[in-house]
Structures are given as C-alpha cells and as structure tokens.
Amino acid sequence: MKRAAAEARGRKAERRAAWWLRLHGWRIVGQRLRVPVGEVDLVARRGRTVAFVEVKWRDRVEELDFAIDQYRLRRVAAAAEMLAPRFARPHDDIRIDVMLLAPGRLPRHLVHVWQP
C-alpha cells in the first residue's frame, strides 16, 4: 500500500475512534502527538482518567488480533510518559488503551493494555 493511502486510512480510523470514544463519554484532548520516542494517536479524558490511545485499522477482522505488539505498546507508553505532564493533573489515573477498527465492525476498545 502506498504511503499516502496508508496515511489517509490511519487518519480516517483515528476520526472513527475519536467519534466512538466521544459517544462513550470521553473528551478528545489531543490527536496525533509526536515526541522523539514515539507517537500517540489520541489522548482522551473522562473524569479523572486520561487515556493515551493507539488506533489500529486493518482491512480484515482476522488481522486485528495481530495489529498491536509489545514493541508498539512500548513506544506508545514512552510517548505517553513524555506527554502526561501536558494532559494529566495530580491524582489523575493514566492508562494506555488500544482501539481496533475494521470495515463493517464496531470499534473494539481495549482498556489499560500496558503494564510497565
């Protein structure tokens, strides 16, 4: 897949994931944030919880189970650690979530997927 097409799909998946999170009471406070150690697709807040969300799109549902691995989660966690002071307040709960999307399916929200 060409890079531009992959980028467009990624942005579309992030918009869908943000929509899903908003429908479930989250407020999107950051999108596509890059720091030297990695990138976070979405930052969402609900109450005292701040979630750094990795969004993955696959063309086939069967591929979603392999869309995220420890390497990617480590990069998201490292980026979240650098970004947390910008988005989290004292006493907030901070977590790493994953949103998995595929055509014809509702998004699957995996909660608190990273334990350092």
C-alpha positions in Angstrom: 0.0 0.0 0.0 1.3 3.4 -0.9 2.3 5.7 2.0 -0.3 8.4 1.2 -3.1 5.8 1.1 -2.0 4.3 4.4 -1.8 7.8 6.0 -5.4 8.5 4.8 -6.7 5.3 6.2 -4.9 6.0 9.5 -6.5 9.4 9.8 -9.9 8.0 9.0 -9.5 5.3 11.6 -8.5 7.9 14.2 -11.6 10.0 13.4 -13.8 6.9 13.8 -12.1 6.0 17.1 -12.5 9.6 18.4 -16.2 9.5 17.5 -16.6 6.2 19.3 -14.9 7.5 22.4 -17.0 10.7 22.4 -20.1 8.6 22.2 -18.9 6.8 25.3 -18.4 9.9 27.4 -14.7 10.7 26.5 -13.4 14.1 25.6 -10.6 14.1 23.0 -7.9 16.4 24.3 -5.1 15.6 21.9 -4.5 14.0 18.5 -1.5 12.7 16.5 1.1 13.8 19.0 4.7 13.1 18.2 7.7 13.2 20.6 11.2 11.9 20.0 10.4 8.4 21.5 7.1 7.7 19.7 3.6 8.9 18.8 0.2 8.8 20.4 -2.8 8.8 18.1 -5.4 10.1 20.6 -5.5 11.4 24.1 -8.9 11.2 25.8 -10.2 12.3 29.1 -13.2 11.1 31.1 -13.4 12.3 34.6 -10.1 11.7 36.3 -8.9 9.2 33.7 -6.6 10.1 30.9 -6.2 7.5 28.2 -3.4 7.6 25.6 -4.9 5.7 22.8 -3.2 3.7 20.0 -5.5 3.3 17.0 -5.1 0.4 14.5 -7.1 -0.2 11.3 -7.0 -3.5 9.4 -8.8 -4.4 6.2 -9.7 -7.8 7.6 -11.1 -8.5 11.1 -8.9 -11.6 11.4 -5.8 -9.3 11.2 -6.8 -7.2 14.2 -5.5 -9.7 16.8 -2.0 -9.2 15.4 -2.3 -5.4 14.9 -0.6 -4.5 18.2 2.6 -5.9 19.8 4.9 -5.2 22.7 7.2 -3.1 20.6 4.4 -0.7 19.5 3.0 -0.6 23.0 6.4 0.3 24.5 6.7 3.2 22.0 3.2 4.5 22.9 4.0 4.1 26.6 7.2 6.0 26.2 5.5 8.8 24.3 2.6 8.9 26.9 5.2 9.2 29.7 6.6 12.3 28.0 3.2 13.8 27.2 1.5 13.0 30.5 2.5 16.3 32.2 0.8 18.2 29.4 -2.6 16.4 29.8 -2.8 14.9 33.3 -3.5 16.6 36.6 -2.4 15.5 40.0 -4.3 12.4 41.1 -5.5 11.5 37.6 -5.4 7.9 36.5 -3.3 7.5 33.4 -3.6 4.5 31.1 -2.7 3.1 27.6 -5.7 1.9 25.6 -6.0 0.5 22.1 -8.8 0.9 19.6 -9.1 -1.7 16.9 -11.1 -1.0 13.7 -12.0 -2.9 10.6 -14.6 -2.5 7.9 -18.2 -3.4 8.8 -17.4 -3.8 12.5 -17.9 -1.6 15.6 -14.6 -0.4 17.1 -13.1 -2.7 19.8 -11.8 -0.7 22.7 -9.0 -2.5 24.7 -8.6 -0.8 28.1 -5.4 -0.4 30.1 -3.3 -2.7 27.9 0.1 -1.7 29.1 1.7 -2.5 32.4 5.3 -1.4 32.7 
